[in-house]
Amino acid sequence: MSRNRKVSSQPSTEQIKEEEIKAGKEKALGLYKAVEAYLLANPDVCN
């Protein structure tokens, strides 16, 4: 049985920066709040 493993000494260029993660979370929270406000203002859309 053999296992293949990629070992690299160079950092990945695809690593997500902490700022990008924070911005994504803030964007998702903003979208959630917008949907929540819409649904609270228009409760009949869920029926």
Steps between C-alpha positions, in 0.01 A plus 500: 500500500643837408388849579563803288542825678591837356750688710572859413729746672337795324187662644186450296393801296140391553498556875217725606605802696339573833368834369322322215338258745382789718363687198314189387344453842392865511348472153309185597374664819385804303309279258342309789387824666356631173299180446386504863382862472314422177327197649402690815355781288323254266390195703249396232777398254566184705141376485 
